[in-house]
Amino acid sequence: MPSIADARSLAELTLAEHLPDRWRHVQSVSREALRIADIADVDSDRLIQAAVLHDIGYSPLVAHVGFHPIDGARFVAARGYDDRVAALVAHHSGALIEANLREVSGLELFPDEASATRDALWYCDAVTGPRGEPLSPDQRWAEIRQRYGVGHVVTRFLDVAEPTLRAAVERTRTRMDAAGVAQSR
């Protein structure tokens, strides 16, 4: 399996030049994943790899279907990352709900593990703004709604997914508290 350093190099190669804000976001998400990687029941290596790779499907070098979780998962699977990392990328931050709203298929190829590792990835994404700035989940979700606007599929997705996202964040915060890991946002 490729290493965390390999994942970082791949993400940088595909995102930094083409989507610098997205690259800053990914770097911050991965730093947060590294910070919380030792909480209970989390597979730290896979969490960090998935955090580094979660938005790689946005890259014009990777996009094929046009739905970044699927494009990213297929891309990392084709490059030797294990099935869990590909599935974490595929299902990050409630992607199945958005896929259903968009009527896009392909996520069924990647099982959603609904684990502490998955929850931690969702948490890291929820506390990181679009340019890598630290935000609370409420600030992040408000920013997304403002950026996309009323009626956009991403806003509709968030309206449906927010309770599920919030539950994953809260489960992760509970694990962080038990591990003595500070909540920074």
Backbone bond lengths (Angstrom), bond angles and torsions (degrees), N, CA, C in turn:
res aa  C-N    CA-C-N  psi(-1)  N-CA   C-N-CA  omega(-1)  CA-C   N-CA-C  phi
1 M - - - 1.463 - - 1.527 108.53 -
2 P 1.311 116.98 138.80 1.464 119.56 176.35 1.538 110.62 -61.12
3 S 1.313 115.02 153.60 1.467 121.27 -177.79 1.529 111.59 -84.14
4 I 1.326 114.75 173.17 1.466 120.64 174.34 1.527 109.69 -61.50
5 A 1.323 116.86 -40.07 1.478 120.57 177.64 1.527 110.72 -62.01
6 D 1.340 116.56 -39.14 1.469 120.00 176.62 1.523 110.45 -62.90
7 A 1.328 116.66 -42.20 1.462 120.94 179.43 1.525 110.29 -61.38
8 R 1.324 116.07 -44.79 1.463 120.18 179.93 1.530 110.77 -61.80
9 S 1.319 116.99 -43.49 1.467 120.62 179.27 1.526 111.30 -62.84
10 L 1.324 116.06 -41.80 1.466 120.24 179.72 1.523 110.67 -64.79
11 A 1.331 117.04 -44.30 1.467 120.26 179.23 1.523 110.65 -64.59
12 E 1.307 116.51 -42.41 1.466 119.01 179.29 1.524 111.04 -63.07
13 L 1.314 116.65 -43.61 1.462 121.60 -179.99 1.525 111.99 -59.81
14 T 1.315 116.74 -39.17 1.466 120.36 -174.36 1.527 113.75 -90.39
15 L 1.340 117.62 -21.61 1.465 120.02 -173.98 1.528 115.13 -112.70
16 A 1.317 119.00 -40.51 1.471 122.27 -166.78 1.523 113.10 -54.93
17 E 1.300 117.58 -48.72 1.465 120.98 -177.44 1.525 112.10 -76.38
18 H 1.309 116.74 -40.67 1.462 121.67 -172.89 1.524 113.61 -82.86
19 L 1.338 116.05 -35.83 1.467 121.69 -176.20 1.532 109.10 -138.79
20 P 1.334 117.28 72.68 1.480 119.29 -173.86 1.526 114.06 -60.62
21 D 1.325 118.89 -36.35 1.464 119.33 177.01 1.525 110.42 -65.29
22 R 1.309 117.34 -42.66 1.466 121.34 178.26 1.526 109.37 -61.85
23 W 1.331 117.76 -39.63 1.456 121.61 178.38 1.537 110.31 -63.11
24 R 1.330 117.42 -41.17 1.468 120.08 176.77 1.540 110.39 -62.97
25 H 1.331 116.31 -41.75 1.465 120.59 177.16 1.533 109.97 -58.93
26 V 1.317 116.91 -49.55 1.463 121.92 -178.21 1.531 110.93 -60.33
27 Q 1.314 117.15 -42.10 1.462 119.72 179.09 1.531 111.17 -62.07
28 S 1.323 116.52 -40.87 1.471 119.66 179.24 1.524 111.87 -69.86
29 V 1.319 117.24 -40.25 1.464 120.44 176.47 1.528 109.56 -60.31
30 S 1.324 116.75 -42.44 1.469 119.12 -178.90 1.526 111.72 -70.14
31 R 1.320 118.36 -33.55 1.477 120.01 175.14 1.526 110.64 -64.62
32 E 1.321 116.40 -40.32 1.462 119.84 177.78 1.525 109.82 -65.75
33 A 1.320 117.51 -40.26 1.469 121.07 177.75 1.531 110.17 -61.38
34 L 1.289 117.28 -42.82 1.463 121.11 177.67 1.526 110.69 -61.96
35 R 1.313 116.20 -39.75 1.467 121.69 -178.52 1.531 111.83 -64.83
36 I 1.328 117.31 -36.09 1.470 120.18 -175.52 1.523 113.21 -105.60
37 A 1.308 118.23 6.63 1.470 122.66 -170.57 1.518 115.16 -61.22
38 D 1.306 118.13 -19.77 1.463 119.99 -176.00 1.528 113.90 -96.21
39 I 1.314 117.92 11.74 1.464 118.40 177.82 1.527 109.74 -72.46
40 A 1.311 115.49 162.08 1.466 121.67 -173.76 1.520 112.88 -56.01
41 D 1.320 114.11 138.69 1.468 123.71 171.47 1.525 114.45 67.85
42 V 1.334 117.97 12.71 1.464 121.42 179.57 1.523 109.68 -100.13
43 D 1.319 115.95 132.03 1.463 122.48 173.36 1.526 105.90 -83.52
44 S 1.315 116.38 98.73 1.463 120.91 -169.69 1.523 112.84 -61.44
45 D 1.324 118.22 -44.16 1.463 119.28 -178.74 1.526 111.57 -62.13
46 R 1.315 116.22 -44.89 1.462 119.04 -178.85 1.527 111.77 -70.36
47 L 1.325 117.00 -35.16 1.468 119.56 175.18 1.522 110.42 -60.59
48 I 1.301 117.13 -48.76 1.471 120.20 -177.05 1.520 110.68 -66.36
49 Q 1.329 117.53 -43.07 1.459 119.20 177.38 1.530 110.97 -60.33
50 A 1.314 116.58 -47.09 1.466 119.95 -179.56 1.523 111.19 -63.45
51 A 1.324 117.54 -37.28 1.467 120.38 177.91 1.521 110.80 -62.99
52 V 1.312 116.61 -42.02 1.469 120.87 179.24 1.525 110.94 -67.22
53 L 1.317 116.68 -33.14 1.468 120.99 -172.77 1.527 114.33 -101.99
54 H 1.332 118.99 -4.35 1.468 120.40 -168.12 1.523 114.51 -59.49
55 D 1.313 118.91 -31.05 1.473 121.07 -178.41 1.523 113.60 -109.73
56 I 1.313 117.42 15.65 1.460 120.58 -178.12 1.532 111.79 -61.73
57 G 1.314 116.78 -25.76 1.462 121.06 179.99 1.516 114.35 -67.40
58 Y 1.332 118.39 -12.29 1.459 121.57 173.58 1.528 112.24 -73.40
59 S 1.304 117.08 -22.41 1.465 120.48 -175.63 1.525 111.12 -62.16
60 P 1.325 116.83 136.36 1.469 118.72 175.67 1.531 112.04 -64.11
61 L 1.320 116.98 -17.05 1.464 120.34 176.57 1.524 111.86 -79.46
62 V 1.320 116.79 -14.93 1.461 122.24 -174.48 1.526 111.77 -114.36
63 A 1.321 117.79 -35.61 1.467 122.55 -173.31 1.527 111.04 -56.22
64 H 1.312 114.24 131.29 1.462 120.55 177.39 1.526 109.72 -134.29
65 V 1.321 116.16 -57.59 1.464 121.70 178.92 1.527 109.61 -74.95
66 G 1.328 116.21 -34.86 1.462 121.03 -177.91 1.519 113.00 99.48
67 F 1.335 117.35 6.77 1.460 122.07 173.47 1.522 105.61 -119.75
68 H 1.322 116.20 109.19 1.460 120.16 -165.53 1.529 115.68 -59.69
69 P 1.332 121.34 -32.89 1.465 117.71 177.76 1.539 112.80 -63.74
70 I 1.321 116.90 -39.78 1.463 120.45 179.02 1.521 110.31 -71.16
71 D 1.323 116.44 -47.77 1.466 119.61 179.66 1.526 111.00 -59.06
72 G 1.321 116.44 -42.91 1.457 120.11 179.98 1.517 112.36 -65.84
73 A 1.322 116.55 -44.87 1.469 120.17 -179.23 1.522 111.69 -62.52
74 R 1.306 116.54 -43.78 1.468 119.68 178.58 1.524 110.70 -63.65
75 F 1.322 116.39 -40.86 1.461 121.52 -178.76 1.525 111.15 -63.60
76 V 1.333 117.32 -47.73 1.470 118.72 -177.60 1.527 111.21 -71.01
77 A 1.329 117.65 -34.27 1.463 120.11 176.77 1.529 110.36 -63.03
78 A 1.323 116.66 -40.39 1.461 121.26 179.73 1.530 112.27 -68.53
79 R 1.324 116.70 -16.83 1.459 120.84 179.85 1.523 113.14 -102.45
80 G 1.307 116.76 15.99 1.448 120.88 170.89 1.510 116.97 93.12
81 Y 1.332 117.75 3.87 1.466 118.83 175.45 1.517 108.35 -72.47
82 D 1.321 116.15 147.67 1.455 118.21 -174.55 1.528 111.51 -70.76
83 D 1.324 113.87 168.74 1.463 120.77 -175.00 1.524 112.07 -60.18
84 R 1.326 117.33 -35.02 1.475 119.87 -179.67 1.517 111.37 -65.62
85 V 1.324 117.47 -44.56 1.469 120.01 179.45 1.522 109.39 -62.55
86 A 1.322 116.87 -45.98 1.467 120.02 179.04 1.526 110.73 -59.85
87 A 1.328 117.53 -41.39 1.462 120.71 179.98 1.527 111.44 -68.08
88 L 1.323 117.60 -38.65 1.471 120.14 176.52 1.524 110.63 -61.87
89 V 1.328 116.79 -42.12 1.471 121.02 176.48 1.532 109.59 -63.34
90 A 1.316 116.69 -44.49 1.469 121.23 -177.65 1.523 112.24 -61.15
91 H 1.322 116.22 -39.24 1.468 119.89 -171.83 1.523 113.28 -106.24
92 H 1.339 117.40 13.91 1.469 116.56 -175.77 1.524 111.32 -63.30
93 S 1.312 113.04 139.49 1.469 123.29 174.68 1.528 113.69 53.37
94 G 1.320 115.80 44.55 1.460 120.55 173.00 1.514 114.97 72.12
95 A 1.314 117.63 31.35 1.467 121.71 -174.25 1.526 113.80 -57.38
96 L 1.322 117.81 -29.96 1.465 119.21 -179.20 1.522 111.58 -61.08
97 I 1.312 117.00 -37.63 1.467 120.26 178.85 1.524 109.92 -63.05
98 E 1.332 116.55 -45.25 1.468 119.43 179.37 1.533 110.89 -67.24
99 A 1.318 117.18 -39.40 1.469 120.06 178.30 1.529 110.46 -58.95
100 N 1.324 116.16 -41.71 1.467 119.46 178.72 1.526 111.10 -64.38
101 L 1.330 117.52 -41.63 1.463 120.14 178.30 1.530 111.71 -64.78
102 R 1.317 116.04 -34.80 1.469 121.32 179.86 1.536 112.44 -83.97
103 E 1.327 115.38 -8.45 1.471 121.79 -175.80 1.532 111.28 57.39
104 V 1.337 114.04 46.10 1.464 122.31 178.95 1.522 107.62 -108.26
105 S 1.311 116.34 133.49 1.461 119.81 177.12 1.526 109.65 -105.31
106 G 1.299 115.29 166.59 1.459 121.14 177.68 1.515 113.38 129.97
107 L 1.325 117.49 -27.40 1.459 119.15 -179.57 1.523 112.27 -67.98
108 E 1.329 116.81 -22.30 1.464 119.97 -179.40 1.535 111.49 -63.70
109 L 1.317 117.16 -16.49 1.464 121.03 177.17 1.525 112.11 -74.88
110 F 1.308 116.35 -14.22 1.462 122.66 -176.63 1.528 108.81 -123.06
111 P 1.329 118.21 113.91 1.468 119.68 -178.57 1.534 111.49 -69.24
112 D 1.322 115.63 139.44 1.465 121.49 175.70 1.519 106.70 -88.05
113 E 1.318 116.09 112.86 1.459 119.27 -172.88 1.523 114.53 -78.53
114 A 1.306 119.43 -12.45 1.464 122.41 177.23 1.533 111.72 44.29
115 S 1.321 116.31 52.15 1.459 122.57 -174.77 1.526 111.56 -114.86
116 A 1.313 115.30 177.22 1.461 120.73 174.21 1.525 110.72 -62.67
117 T 1.318 117.03 -33.91 1.471 120.76 178.19 1.522 110.30 -65.87
118 R 1.325 116.06 -45.09 1.467 119.83 177.07 1.523 110.50 -61.78
119 D 1.317 117.56 -46.07 1.462 120.88 178.93 1.520 111.03 -58.22
120 A 1.326 116.79 -41.88 1.470 120.70 -179.24 1.524 111.12 -63.98
121 L 1.325 117.16 -39.32 1.470 119.88 176.74 1.521 110.24 -63.14
122 W 1.317 116.98 -44.02 1.469 120.54 178.90 1.519 110.29 -61.86
123 Y 1.326 116.49 -40.91 1.469 120.74 177.35 1.534 110.38 -59.47
124 C 1.322 116.76 -49.47 1.470 120.36 -177.79 1.527 111.57 -59.06
125 D 1.310 117.32 -39.13 1.462 121.51 177.83 1.529 110.86 -69.56
126 A 1.321 116.42 -35.34 1.470 121.07 -177.12 1.523 113.32 -73.41
127 V 1.328 117.41 -18.42 1.468 119.70 -178.78 1.529 112.38 -106.91
128 T 1.331 115.65 17.10 1.464 120.80 -177.42 1.523 109.84 -130.94
129 G 1.318 115.74 123.75 1.458 121.46 -179.28 1.516 112.88 -74.18
130 P 1.324 116.88 175.52 1.463 121.80 -173.39 1.528 114.69 -67.87
131 R 1.319 117.75 -14.83 1.464 121.51 176.66 1.528 111.17 -118.52
132 G 1.326 115.74 17.88 1.449 121.48 176.28 1.512 115.61 91.73
133 E 1.322 117.14 3.33 1.461 119.81 -178.93 1.525 110.71 -75.77
134 P 1.330 116.68 144.36 1.460 119.11 177.69 1.527 111.20 -71.59
135 L 1.310 115.98 133.22 1.462 122.75 178.48 1.524 108.35 -138.63
136 S 1.307 115.92 157.04 1.461 119.17 167.92 1.533 106.85 -77.23
137 P 1.330 117.99 160.52 1.466 118.54 175.57 1.529 112.67 -55.13
138 D 1.338 117.80 -41.58 1.464 119.53 178.62 1.526 111.70 -61.50
139 Q 1.325 117.03 -41.35 1.465 120.04 176.86 1.527 110.95 -64.82
140 R 1.326 116.39 -41.37 1.465 121.26 -179.75 1.520 110.74 -61.68
141 W 1.320 116.31 -47.46 1.461 119.30 -177.63 1.521 111.27 -69.20
142 A 1.322 118.54 -35.09 1.472 121.49 175.27 1.525 110.27 -65.14
143 E 1.325 116.47 -40.80 1.473 120.98 178.94 1.522 110.45 -62.43
144 I 1.318 117.00 -42.95 1.470 120.84 179.24 1.527 110.19 -62.23
145 R 1.328 116.15 -46.10 1.473 119.20 179.61 1.528 111.12 -61.11
146 Q 1.317 117.27 -41.03 1.464 120.72 179.60 1.532 110.75 -67.56
147 R 1.323 116.86 -43.16 1.467 121.05 -177.72 1.524 111.56 -63.16
148 Y 1.325 117.59 -41.20 1.456 120.47 -175.60 1.524 113.30 -91.71
149 G 1.312 117.89 -30.75 1.454 120.71 177.40 1.516 114.01 86.40
150 V 1.312 113.78 161.63 1.460 122.24 -179.09 1.530 109.46 -60.73
151 G 1.317 115.41 136.78 1.455 120.42 175.20 1.516 114.98 89.63
152 H 1.325 118.71 -18.79 1.465 120.55 179.01 1.529 109.30 -67.50
153 V 1.319 117.62 148.70 1.456 121.63 -178.00 1.531 111.37 -59.76
154 V 1.313 118.59 -33.81 1.465 120.24 179.18 1.531 110.47 -68.24
155 T 1.315 117.06 -38.70 1.464 120.69 176.41 1.528 110.39 -66.90
156 R 1.323 116.48 -43.25 1.467 119.85 177.12 1.522 110.77 -61.70
157 F 1.344 116.13 -41.55 1.455 120.65 176.11 1.526 110.62 -56.65
158 L 1.317 116.10 -48.84 1.458 119.90 -177.15 1.524 111.25 -63.54
159 D 1.328 116.82 -37.32 1.470 119.85 177.56 1.527 111.01 -59.81
160 V 1.324 117.07 -38.24 1.461 121.56 179.41 1.535 111.06 -79.84
161 A 1.324 116.86 -42.00 1.468 122.11 -170.80 1.518 114.76 -83.07
162 E 1.322 118.48 -19.38 1.461 119.40 -172.23 1.529 114.31 -52.79
163 P 1.327 120.86 -44.00 1.476 118.11 178.13 1.537 113.00 -60.01
164 T 1.311 117.18 -38.31 1.462 121.59 179.04 1.523 110.29 -68.50
165 L 1.330 116.35 -43.16 1.471 120.73 177.65 1.524 110.59 -63.72
166 R 1.314 116.13 -44.19 1.464 121.25 -179.20 1.536 110.51 -61.94
167 A 1.323 117.32 -39.50 1.463 120.61 178.76 1.529 111.09 -64.13
168 A 1.328 117.71 -41.16 1.471 120.95 177.40 1.524 110.93 -64.15
169 V 1.319 116.74 -41.17 1.465 121.17 177.25 1.524 109.89 -61.22
170 E 1.318 117.14 -46.22 1.467 120.49 -178.17 1.529 111.74 -65.93
171 R 1.328 118.11 -39.38 1.472 120.15 176.56 1.531 110.13 -62.10
172 T 1.325 116.21 -40.15 1.465 119.95 178.77 1.518 110.62 -67.48
173 R 1.307 117.80 -42.49 1.470 120.29 177.69 1.532 111.18 -61.02
174 T 1.311 117.21 -38.26 1.463 120.61 177.23 1.528 109.96 -62.50
175 R 1.325 117.13 -44.09 1.473 120.75 177.26 1.525 110.90 -64.78
176 M 1.321 117.20 -38.42 1.462 120.67 177.76 1.526 110.61 -62.96
177 D 1.317 116.21 -45.38 1.471 120.44 178.64 1.531 110.63 -59.17
178 A 1.323 116.70 -45.00 1.460 120.53 -179.48 1.527 112.19 -63.66
179 A 1.333 116.20 -31.08 1.465 120.82 -179.92 1.518 112.68 -89.01
180 G 1.329 117.18 -4.84 1.456 120.29 -177.90 1.516 113.29 74.68
181 V 1.329 116.57 25.16 1.459 121.88 178.47 1.522 108.04 -92.88
182 A 1.309 116.25 123.60 1.464 121.13 -176.69 1.520 111.15 -65.73
183 Q 1.318 114.52 143.08 1.462 120.51 172.29 1.516 107.46 -89.84
184 S 1.308 115.45 113.96 1.453 120.07 -174.56 1.525 113.13 -86.81
185 R 1.319 116.09 -12.33 1.467 118.10 -174.65 1.491 110.62 -137.93
